[in-house]
Amino acid sequence: MNSNDLILPVAICIVAAIILIYFITLRGPIRKITLTNPDGSVVNVSVEVADNPVTRMKGLMGRDSLGADDGMLFIFDTPGMYAFWMLNTTIPLDAIFIAENGSVVDVIQMTPCGLNPANCTQYAPTQPALYVLEVNQGFSLKHGIVVGSKANP
């Protein structure tokens, strides 16, 4: 075996490592959103935006904490019945499904499932959503976020 035989495998390993590091460290932009409940109370959340296939696929995977007033906002291209799972996510979460008009259409508590896809429940809304806000589990209950609350995603 000569050195030319090693160039392609080494190059493939380097490219794979770069892609893996990019995926692990990838973070979306941060912005603030406001949720308004039917009783008029207001909740502000600092969200990381996941608005492309890569950031949506990664979500909160691999993170071990989320700030009390922080979350991740998934933005899709069209409204749909998008199902979520908790593969490689260690933080119990609430998923707040938001329609195109900003109305909360569902709130679902999600439980981590480890690294085995066979152990993962899929959590889907009862109505189409354009946005999904993930926050710490219990956040919705604590702040009175319910179906009918409004958001300005």
Backbone torsions as a table, in degrees:
resi	resn	phi	psi	omega
1	MET	NA	129.4	177.7
2	ASN	-104.7	174.7	-174.2
3	SER	-65.5	-26.9	177.9
4	ASN	-66.4	-27.4	179.0
5	ASP	-70.9	-18.7	-178.8
6	LEU	-92.5	-16.3	-174.2
7	ILE	-60.3	-49.0	-177.3
8	LEU	-65.2	-49.4	178.2
9	PRO	-60.6	-38.6	178.8
10	VAL	-66.7	-42.4	178.8
11	ALA	-62.7	-41.6	178.7
12	ILE	-63.1	-42.8	178.5
13	CYS	-63.1	-40.9	179.6
14	ILE	-65.0	-46.1	179.2
15	VAL	-62.8	-43.1	178.7
16	ALA	-61.8	-41.0	179.3
17	ALA	-65.2	-41.2	178.9
18	ILE	-63.5	-44.3	178.5
19	ILE	-62.8	-43.0	179.9
20	LEU	-63.3	-45.8	178.9
21	ILE	-62.6	-42.1	178.0
22	TYR	-59.6	-46.5	-178.5
23	PHE	-64.4	-42.2	-178.1
24	ILE	-66.5	-39.1	-174.7
25	THR	-94.1	-6.3	-176.7
26	LEU	-61.4	130.2	176.1
27	ARG	-137.2	143.8	177.3
28	GLY	-85.6	171.5	177.5
29	PRO	-67.4	156.6	-179.6
30	ILE	-104.0	139.0	173.1
31	ARG	-150.4	168.6	180.0
32	LYS	-102.6	140.6	170.6
33	ILE	-129.0	159.5	-179.9
34	THR	-122.8	134.5	173.5
35	LEU	-110.1	134.5	177.9
36	THR	-118.9	123.7	-177.9
37	ASN	-85.3	162.4	179.2
38	PRO	-56.2	-27.8	179.1
39	ASP	-82.9	0.7	178.9
40	GLY	92.9	-8.6	178.6
41	SER	-69.3	148.9	-174.3
42	VAL	-119.7	140.2	178.1
43	VAL	-129.0	127.5	176.4
44	ASN	-101.9	138.3	-179.3
45	VAL	-132.4	133.7	172.8
46	SER	-89.8	118.4	-173.4
47	VAL	-119.2	144.9	167.6
48	GLU	-90.7	131.6	-175.5
49	VAL	-90.7	130.3	173.8
50	ALA	-117.5	96.3	-171.8
51	ASP	-124.3	17.8	175.6
52	ASN	-140.8	165.8	-175.0
53	PRO	-56.0	-36.1	-177.2
54	VAL	-71.9	-48.8	-178.8
55	THR	-69.2	-33.6	176.3
56	ARG	-67.6	-39.1	179.5
57	MET	-65.6	-40.7	-178.1
58	LYS	-73.1	-43.0	-179.2
59	GLY	51.3	-132.3	-179.6
60	LEU	-101.2	20.1	178.6
61	MET	-55.8	139.0	173.0
62	GLY	79.7	-2.4	178.9
63	ARG	-92.4	149.0	-178.5
64	ASP	-110.7	-0.2	177.2
65	SER	-158.7	162.9	177.9
66	LEU	-145.8	131.4	-179.1
67	GLY	-57.4	155.7	-175.5
68	ALA	-58.7	-35.0	-179.7
69	ASP	-114.9	28.1	-179.8
70	ASP	-111.8	161.2	177.4
71	GLY	-165.1	-175.7	174.1
72	MET	-125.5	130.5	179.5
73	LEU	-106.9	114.3	176.0
74	PHE	-89.4	127.5	179.1
75	ILE	-118.6	124.4	-179.3
76	PHE	-104.2	164.2	-178.0
77	ASP	-75.1	-33.0	-180.0
78	THR	-141.3	153.9	176.7
79	PRO	-62.4	146.1	179.8
80	GLY	-167.9	177.7	179.1
81	MET	-96.1	64.5	-174.5
82	TYR	-72.5	123.3	178.7
83	ALA	-94.7	143.3	179.3
84	PHE	-118.9	153.1	172.3
85	TRP	-136.4	170.8	-172.6
86	MET	-114.0	32.6	179.0
87	LEU	-59.0	128.0	177.8
88	ASN	55.8	29.1	175.4
89	THR	-116.7	124.4	-173.4
90	THR	-100.2	-7.6	-175.9
91	ILE	-97.3	120.1	172.8
92	PRO	-61.9	134.3	-172.0
93	LEU	-130.1	156.2	163.3
94	ASP	-99.7	136.5	172.2
95	ALA	-108.1	118.9	179.8
96	ILE	-105.1	109.5	-177.6
97	PHE	-89.3	127.7	-172.4
98	ILE	-123.8	128.1	179.2
99	ALA	-73.3	170.1	-179.3
100	GLU	-58.0	-31.6	-179.0
101	ASN	-84.0	2.0	177.6
102	GLY	93.1	-1.0	179.1
103	SER	-80.2	135.3	173.9
104	VAL	-72.0	123.5	-178.0
105	VAL	-106.3	-14.0	177.5
106	ASP	-166.7	150.6	174.2
107	VAL	-133.8	121.7	-176.0
108	ILE	-128.6	131.7	173.0
109	GLN	-82.8	131.0	-177.8
110	MET	-117.1	140.4	-177.1
111	THR	-113.1	134.6	177.1
112	PRO	-56.6	148.6	-177.5
113	CYS	-126.7	7.2	178.6
114	GLY	81.3	-149.8	-175.5
115	LEU	-105.9	-0.7	-178.4
116	ASN	-97.2	110.3	-179.1
117	PRO	-56.7	-27.3	-180.0
118	ALA	-66.2	-21.8	-179.9
119	ASN	-91.2	-0.4	-171.8
120	CYS	-95.9	124.6	172.3
121	THR	-77.5	144.4	172.3
122	GLN	-99.0	128.5	-178.0
123	TYR	-107.6	115.0	-178.3
124	ALA	-123.5	148.0	-179.6
125	PRO	-75.4	167.2	176.9
126	THR	-86.3	-15.0	178.9
127	GLN	-138.5	157.4	178.7
128	PRO	-59.6	145.9	178.1
129	ALA	-134.4	149.8	173.9
130	LEU	-101.2	-24.0	-177.9
131	TYR	-129.6	150.0	171.0
132	VAL	-135.4	125.2	178.6
133	LEU	-104.9	119.7	174.4
134	GLU	-100.4	128.5	177.6
135	VAL	-136.2	168.9	177.9
136	ASN	-55.4	142.1	178.3
137	GLN	-59.5	134.4	-177.3
138	GLY	97.3	-16.0	-179.9
139	PHE	-58.6	-45.2	-177.4
140	SER	-63.1	-46.0	179.2
141	LEU	-62.9	-46.3	-179.0
142	LYS	-59.3	-37.8	-174.4
143	HIS	-103.2	6.7	176.3
144	GLY	71.0	24.7	179.7
145	ILE	-79.3	121.0	-175.8
146	VAL	-138.0	170.8	172.5
147	VAL	-56.4	129.7	-176.8
148	GLY	104.0	-18.2	172.3
149	SER	-60.9	160.8	179.9
150	LYS	-117.0	147.8	177.9
151	ALA	-130.9	157.0	175.7
152	ASN	-118.2	61.8	-176.5
153	PRO	-65.3	NA	NA
